[in-house]
Each structure stands twice: as structure tokens, then as C-alpha cells.
Amino acid sequence: MTALRADSLRCSGVIADALASPPLRPPFLPSLERYSRNSADGLFAMTRVYTKSAFVRKQRFRRFSLTYVGCLRIVADVNTLSKGKQATIIRAHVEGNSIRSMERMTGVHRDTIMRLVVRIGQGCAQLLDERIKNVPAKRIQADEIWTYVFKKQARLNTDDHPDMGDQYVFVGMDADTKLVISHLVGKRDAVSAYYFIRDLKDRVQGRPQVTTDGFRPYIGAMEDCFGADVDYAQLVKLYGQPKAASGSRDWYAPVQVTAAIPMRVNGNPDPRYISTSLIERQNLTMRMQMRRFTRLTNAYSKKLENLKAAVALHFAHYNFVRIHQTLRVTPAMAAQLTDHLWGFDELLGAVSNSR
């Protein structure tokens, strides 16, 4: 009886020492999916449990689990920009301002601006995916425009990330309504061409006439995706040496187009509409409205995620918000995808609902 009482006292002493010591707290990574309660004051609250083991020596080791229960409180919507401030930043971004210039104009840190652009851009990508469907396009022009991520292709090392270097934006546009039907950001190869043409095929109805440049992977992609249900032609351009002025350097001189040869590939395309002039003009709009596309500057994308978000934001604004000077309406209104002119507030609201 005395031995049992002594063991009981030793056990109580070990437990008391363990309770008195600070609990063992392993690394804890909160996840939004694990939040099961929302407190009355608008704060997320959940319970977390830490366990510490106590050892008692009698005739062998025995383990007692001592549980410490604490409450984790994470404040929601801390330092969130107002709707007006968000609209101001998005307006400045789609008008071609750089991130640092917006930081100086709005007083918002550039990291916060970039996080907002990525969030809104990802929502715009989903919005375009949901809204741009069953487009009755008769004449489509497609092209790709060059940019780069983090560093140019010539400066890449063997251990650099595959996302770095040259990136191309494939764009397919309705020549009549100026609606950007589909776009894709990727490398200029057969894989990107295939997925771009396949997405373009899924968003149009009827039998369109499609014109691209002389990029050869387009031929196989059009055959795989459209089959015989397309009138397809390529406009092959021949380039010569730039004409530099006497005594000047020709590093940045534009190349000269010496000839443009229309080539029928599939179906019966109308020779009058074998052209890429409108999509080339769209390329100019992209370079003017997105600072990261402007040549001969130090503006470029640091991450591929940022580039994709900026492109999606640009095309959502171009299709639904910006009035085309020739059409006098937005391209989405001309394509009968919407019956009214969108404002920035409606765009941000639609993006929030899409996400």
C-alpha cells in the first residue's frame, strides 16, 4: 500500500511538472479550409491542440498525453484596399502605367498593387472563359506577340526556371467585331499553337475563315482541331534588311517587309479577307496599354503568373469596358455578348462573382 501511494505521488509530481512547463508547439500552418467557425466580431476562430508526453517510471516507462488547447484567431480583411482605391489602380494599370508609377500616384505599395493585379487578372481569366462562348465569327485573324519573363532568352542559364525567357501571347480576334475570342500565353512551339487553336475552336460557332501568319505549327493545329470545317489561309511575309541611315547604328531599326504572299491551306478562303492587319493593330494596342510589353524600357514581367494576369485583365477591359473608336461600342456589345456598356465597378463585381 505504501509503495502504491509512493508511485502515485511520483506520478502526480511528473504530471504537475509537465503542466507547469510550456507546452510543446509544433510548426502550425493554418489553412482556410480548416476554419470551422466564424466569431461574432467577424474574426475567424478555430481550436488548435498541442500534445506533450510525460514519462512515469514504475517498473517500465508509461506515456501520458497532456493536451494544451488554445484558440487561434485570424483577422479577416486586414489592410484591404477600398473599392474606390482598387478601381483607381486597375484603371491606371489598363491605361499602360507601370507598377512603380502607380505606387507614386496612389500611395499604395507596389507589392500590394501587384497582388491586386494578379487577383483581379485571375478573375478576369475566369470571366473570359465563362462569357466568351458561341461567338458567331465569320472572319478570324490570329497572331502571336513576343515578350519575356525575368530575363531574355539569350541570358538564360541551365539552372533557370523554364518559365523564364521568351514568352508569346497567342491572340485570336474577330475581324468584324474586334472581339478577342481567345488568347494563350506560352512558348512559341507546336504545343502552344495546338492548345490555342483548340480553345479558339471551342469558342466559335459555324464555319469561320481564319488567317494566320506563316508559323508552320498552325497548319497541323488547324487540321487537328477544325478538320474540314474551316476556310484557312496563311499570309507569309518576307523580310529584308533594315534601312539604316548613313553613319547610324541599326540595332533598333525595324525590319522591312519586302513581300506578303497569301497561301490557301484548307477550304475556300476569300482572297479579299486574307489579311493580318487588324490583329497586328491589336498587337500595337497591347504594347501601348500594357507597360510590360513596351519595347526599349526596363518594364518586364518578373513572374509568368504576373504576365498571365496582366494579359487577362487587359483583354477583359478591352472586350467589355473600352469603347472601340471605329465600332462606337465595345467589342462584346458588337458581338452581342452583352447589351450594355460595362463600367469598372461592374467589371470588378463580375470578377468577384466569377471567383
C-alpha positions in Angstrom: 0.0 0.0 0.0 2.8 2.3 0.8 4.6 1.5 -2.5 1.4 2.2 -4.5 1.0 5.6 -2.7 4.6 6.5 -3.4 4.2 5.6 -7.1 1.0 7.7 -7.2 2.8 10.7 -5.6 5.7 10.4 -8.1 3.2 10.2 -11.0 1.4 13.3 -9.7 4.7 15.2 -9.4 5.7 14.4 -13.0 2.3 15.5 -14.3 2.4 18.7 -12.3 5.9 19.5 -13.7 4.7 18.8 -17.2 1.7 21.0 -16.8 3.8 23.8 -15.3 6.3 23.7 -18.3 5.4 25.5 -21.5 3.6 23.2 -24.0 5.3 21.7 -27.0 4.2 23.7 -30.0 5.0 22.1 -33.3 5.0 24.3 -36.5 1.4 25.2 -37.3 0.3 26.2 -40.8 -3.3 27.5 -40.8 -5.4 26.6 -43.8 -8.6 28.3 -44.7 -10.3 25.0 -45.4 -9.9 24.1 -41.7 -11.7 27.1 -40.3 -15.0 25.8 -39.0 -16.2 28.8 -37.0 -16.7 32.5 -37.6 -16.9 34.6 -34.5 -19.4 37.3 -33.9 -16.9 40.1 -34.4 -16.1 38.9 -37.9 -12.9 37.1 -37.0 -12.0 33.6 -37.9 -11.6 31.4 -34.9 -10.6 27.7 -34.5 -9.1 25.5 -31.8 -5.7 24.0 -32.1 -4.3 21.2 -29.9 -0.7 20.7 -28.8 0.3 17.4 -27.1 3.3 16.9 -24.8 4.3 13.5 -23.4 5.1 12.8 -19.8 7.1 9.7 -18.7 6.5 7.9 -15.4 8.9 5.2 -14.2 7.3 2.4 -12.2 8.5 -0.9 -13.4 8.6 0.3 -17.1 8.1 3.6 -18.9 4.5 4.7 -19.3 3.3 7.6 -21.6 0.7 10.1 -20.6 -0.6 12.6 -23.2 -1.1 16.0 -21.8 -3.2 18.3 -24.1 -2.9 22.0 -24.3 -5.9 23.7 -26.0 -5.5 27.2 -27.4 -7.5 29.4 -29.7 -6.2 30.7 -33.0 -7.7 34.0 -34.2 -7.0 35.4 -37.6 -8.4 38.8 -38.5 -10.2 38.8 -41.8 -9.9 41.7 -44.3 -7.0 43.4 -42.6 -5.4 46.2 -44.7 -7.8 45.6 -47.5 -8.0 48.4 -50.1 -11.3 50.1 -50.6 -13.3 49.5 -53.8 -12.5 53.0 -55.0 -8.8 52.5 -54.5 -8.9 49.2 -56.3 -10.8 50.7 -59.2 -8.2 53.5 -59.4 -5.3 51.1 -59.5 -7.0 48.9 -62.2 -7.8 52.0 -64.3 -4.2 53.1 -64.1 -2.9 49.6 -65.0 -5.1 49.1 -68.1 -4.0 52.5 -69.4 -0.4 51.5 -69.5 1.1 52.8 -66.3 3.9 50.9 -64.7 3.7 49.4 -61.2 6.1 52.0 -59.6 4.3 54.9 -61.2 1.0 53.6 -59.7 2.8 53.3 -56.4 3.7 57.0 -56.6 0.3 58.1 -57.7 -1.8 56.2 -55.3 0.5 55.8 -52.3 -0.1 52.0 -52.3 2.9 49.8 -52.0 4.0 48.1 -55.3 3.7 44.6 -53.8 0.1 45.3 -52.8 -0.6 46.6 -56.3 0.8 43.5 -57.9 -1.2 41.2 -55.6 -4.3 43.1 -56.6 -3.5 42.9 -60.3 -2.8 39.1 -60.0 -6.1 38.6 -58.1 -8.2 40.6 -60.5 -6.4 39.2 -63.5 -7.1 35.6 -62.5 -10.7 36.5 -62.0 -10.8 38.2 -65.5 -9.4 35.0 -67.0 -12.3 33.0 -65.5 -14.7 35.7 -66.6 -13.5 35.5 -70.2 -13.7 31.7 -70.0 -17.3 31.9 -68.9 -18.6 34.8 -71.1 -16.7 34.3 -74.5 -18.7 31.4 -75.9 -20.6 30.6 -79.1 -19.2 33.6 -80.9 -20.7 33.8 -84.5 -17.4 34.9 -86.0 -17.1 34.8 -89.8 -13.5 36.1 -90.2 -10.8 35.5 -87.6 -7.3 36.8 -87.6 -4.7 35.2 -85.3 -1.1 36.1 -84.4 1.4 35.9 -81.6 3.3 38.8 -79.9 6.7 38.4 -78.2 7.6 39.3 -74.6 9.8 37.8 -71.9 9.7 36.8 -68.2 12.5 37.8 -65.8 15.3 37.8 -68.4 15.7 37.5 -72.1 16.3 34.1 -73.8 19.9 34.9 -74.7 20.8 35.4 -71.0 19.3 32.2 -69.6 21.4 29.7 -67.7 21.0 25.9 -67.5 19.6 26.1 -64.0 17.0 28.9 -64.7 13.3 28.1 -64.3 11.5 27.0 -67.5 9.1 29.9 -67.2 11.9 32.4 -67.7 12.9 33.7 -71.1 10.8 34.3 -74.2 7.1 34.1 -73.9 4.5 34.6 -76.6 0.8 35.7 -76.4 -1.3 34.0 -79.0 -4.3 36.1 -79.8 -7.4 35.2 -82.0 -9.7 38.2 -82.9 -12.9 38.5 -84.8 -12.2 40.8 -87.7 -15.7 42.3 -87.8 -16.5 42.9 -84.1 -12.8 43.3 -82.9 -13.6 40.8 -80.1 -10.6 39.0 -78.7 -12.1 35.4 -78.7 -9.2 33.5 -77.3 -5.6 34.1 -76.1 -2.9 31.9 -74.7 0.5 32.7 -73.0 3.2 30.2 -73.7 6.3 29.3 -75.7 6.2 29.7 -79.5 6.0 26.0 -80.3 3.6 23.4 -81.6 2.2 22.6 -78.2 1.1 26.2 -77.5 -0.2 26.5 -81.1 -2.4 23.4 -80.7 -3.9 24.4 -77.4 -4.6 27.9 -78.7 -6.3 26.7 -81.8 -8.3 24.2 -79.8 -9.6 26.8 -77.4 -10.4 29.1 -80.4 -12.4 26.3 -82.0 -14.4 25.7 -78.8 -15.5 29.3 -78.6 -16.8 29.9 -82.1 -19.7 28.5 -84.0 -20.2 28.0 -87.7 -17.5 27.8 -90.3 -15.1 30.8 -90.0 -12.4 32.0 -92.3 -9.1 32.0 -90.3 -6.0 33.9 -91.3 -2.6 33.5 -89.5 1.0 34.3 -90.3 3.4 31.7 -91.7 4.1 29.9 -88.4 4.1 26.2 -89.5 2.7 24.6 -86.4 -0.6 26.4 -87.1 -1.2 24.1 -90.1 -1.2 20.9 -88.1 -3.2 22.5 -85.2 -5.9 23.7 -87.6 -6.2 20.3 -89.1 -6.4 18.6 -85.7 -8.9 21.0 -84.2 -11.1 22.3 -87.0 -10.7 19.4 -89.5 -12.5 20.4 -92.7 -14.9 22.9 -91.0 -12.7 25.9 -91.7 -11.5 28.1 -94.5 -7.9 28.6 -93.6 -5.2 30.7 -95.2 -1.7 31.9 -94.2 -0.2 35.3 -95.0 3.5 34.6 -95.4 5.7 37.7 -95.1 9.2 38.0 -96.4 11.6 40.3 -94.6 14.7 42.2 -95.8 17.5 44.1 -94.0 16.5 47.3 -92.3 17.4 50.5 -94.0 19.7 52.4 -91.6 20.7 56.0 -92.1 24.3 56.7 -93.0 26.6 56.7 -90.1 24.0 55.4 -87.6 23.6 52.1 -85.8 20.7 49.9 -86.9 20.3 47.9 -83.7 16.7 49.1 -83.1 15.7 49.7 -86.7 12.5 47.8 -87.8 12.9 45.2 -90.4 11.5 45.8 -93.8 8.6 43.7 -95.2 9.5 43.0 -98.8 6.6 40.8 -99.7 3.4 39.3 -98.3 2.2 36.1 -100.0 -1.3 34.7 -99.3 -1.4 31.0 -99.3 -4.6 28.9 -99.2 -4.2 25.9 -96.8 -7.7 24.5 -96.3 -11.2 25.1 -97.7 -12.0 28.1 -99.8 -10.9 31.3 -98.1 -12.0 34.6 -99.7 -8.8 36.2 -101.0 -10.1 39.7 -100.1 -10.0 38.8 -96.4 -6.7 37.1 -96.2 -5.1 39.7 -94.0 -3.5 40.1 -90.6 -3.7 43.9 -90.5 -6.3 44.0 -87.7 -4.5 41.6 -85.4 -1.3 43.5 -86.0 -3.1 46.6 -84.9 -4.2 44.7 -81.8 -0.6 43.9 -81.1 0.1 47.7 -81.1 -2.8 48.2 -78.6 -1.3 45.6 -76.3 2.1 47.3 -76.4 0.6 50.6 -75.7 -1.8 49.5 -73.0 0.4 47.1 -71.0 3.6 48.6 -69.8 5.4 45.3 -69.6 5.1 44.9 -73.3 6.6 48.3 -74.2 9.9 48.0 -76.0 13.1 49.7 -75.1 12.2 50.1 -71.4 13.1 48.3 -68.2 9.5 47.2 -67.8 9.0 43.5 -67.9 7.3 40.6 -66.1 9.2 39.1 -63.2 6.9 36.1 -63.0 4.8 34.2 -65.5 1.8 34.4 -63.2 2.0 38.2 -63.3 2.2 38.2 -67.1 -0.9 35.9 -67.5 -2.9 38.0 -65.0 -2.0 41.3 -66.8 -2.9 39.9 -70.2 -6.3 38.5 -68.9 -7.1 41.9 -67.3 -6.2 43.7 -70.5 -8.5 41.6 -72.7 -11.4 41.7 -70.2 -11.2 45.5 -70.1 -10.8 45.6 -73.9 -13.8 43.4 -74.6 -16.3 44.7 -72.1 -15.3 48.2 -70.9 -13.3 50.1 -73.5 -15.3 51.6 -76.4 -13.8 50.9 -79.7 -13.3 54.1 -81.7 -14.4 52.5 -85.0 -17.4 50.5 -83.7 -18.6 53.2 -81.2 -19.4 50.3 -78.8 -17.4 47.7 -77.0 -16.4 44.5 -78.9 -18.6 42.5 -76.5 -21.6 44.6 -77.4 -20.8 44.3 -81.2 -20.6 40.5 -80.8 -23.9 40.6 -78.8 -22.4 39.0 -75.7 -23.8 41.9 -73.6 -26.4 44.6 -74.2 -24.8 47.5 -72.3 -21.5 49.2 -71.6 -19.7 47.9 -68.6 -18.0 50.1 -66.1 -15.1 49.4 -63.8 -17.4 48.7 -60.9 -19.4 46.1 -62.9 -16.1 44.5 -64.1 -14.8 44.2 -60.6 -18.2 42.9 -59.4 -18.3 40.3 -62.2 -14.7 39.2 -61.4 -15.6 38.8 -57.7 -18.7 36.7 -58.7 -16.6 34.5 -61.1 -14.0 33.8 -58.4 
